[in-house]
């Protein structure tokens, strides 16, 4: 994912009105609590495969791991294969129903093939390990898959391929999410993308291009849970990320991303930078937002 603007918007946005943020339905009971350590282990397991560069053995291992974990959690899983701009793409879709208006939670699982932001020029031809930029979002979605109540039929989980290869010769950004958005036969109620949310120093600002009403709901939910220090009620970046593929279709979408991450697209994006607490904050916020009748 790439920033389109580094303009800091200095004024805090007003907190959304209670009428739009309060729960609409009774909160369904979770089958179990979001397990931060289990989510952290999902990051660690992905890292053991190596960088998940498209079409590499590590990439295929990640596809298999995500597929198997979703099936074990009781989801219907589909590997959607396509070719985009000459590149094979494998998106992973998990669902419990064929609803015509799903809420889609998404994250990319590939990692970048070149660490072109590394401070050491000699390392810029190396792949990015992708602990935060890729594995963290996948881990939160896998844990949500395990704990989301079984009677919640309206949520789809999508793991996007080939998000992170743009500005490399022969590649562009967002190949997986573009293919998925183009193939949709339904109209999502909302699309929520999570990316780079495992940083121990978690600072998630409102993303400028995201649908405001949707952002309002999620940020208010985070505040209600005591996470206002991590979900900061202020705009900072405009991101070219997987939410863009859906916004371009006129669909409501939001990007939940901590772009204040000094190891972005470097060889230092490693497991030691990841906090189980940060994974938990994002996971519990999304579960609470869904429970409100999002």
Secondary structure as GFF3:
##gff-version 3
##sequence-region A 1 294
A	DSSP	beta_strand	2	5	.	.	.	ID=ss1
A	DSSP	alpha_helix	18	21	.	.	.	ID=ss2
A	DSSP	alpha_helix	36	49	.	.	.	ID=ss3
A	DSSP	alpha_helix	57	72	.	.	.	ID=ss4
A	DSSP	beta_strand	76	84	.	.	.	ID=ss5
A	DSSP	beta_strand	87	95	.	.	.	ID=ss6
A	DSSP	beta_strand	103	108	.	.	.	ID=ss7
A	DSSP	three_ten_helix	121	123	.	.	.	ID=ss8
A	DSSP	pi_helix	131	136	.	.	.	ID=ss9
A	DSSP	alpha_helix	137	147	.	.	.	ID=ss10
A	DSSP	beta_strand	155	160	.	.	.	ID=ss11
A	DSSP	alpha_helix	175	183	.	.	.	ID=ss12
A	DSSP	beta_strand	190	195	.	.	.	ID=ss13
A	DSSP	beta_strand	204	206	.	.	.	ID=ss14
A	DSSP	alpha_helix	212	224	.	.	.	ID=ss15
A	DSSP	beta_strand	231	235	.	.	.	ID=ss16
A	DSSP	beta_strand	238	240	.	.	.	ID=ss17
A	DSSP	alpha_helix	243	247	.	.	.	ID=ss18
A	DSSP	beta_strand	253	257	.	.	.	ID=ss19
A	DSSP	three_ten_helix	271	273	.	.	.	ID=ss20
A	DSSP	alpha_helix	276	291	.	.	.	ID=ss21
###
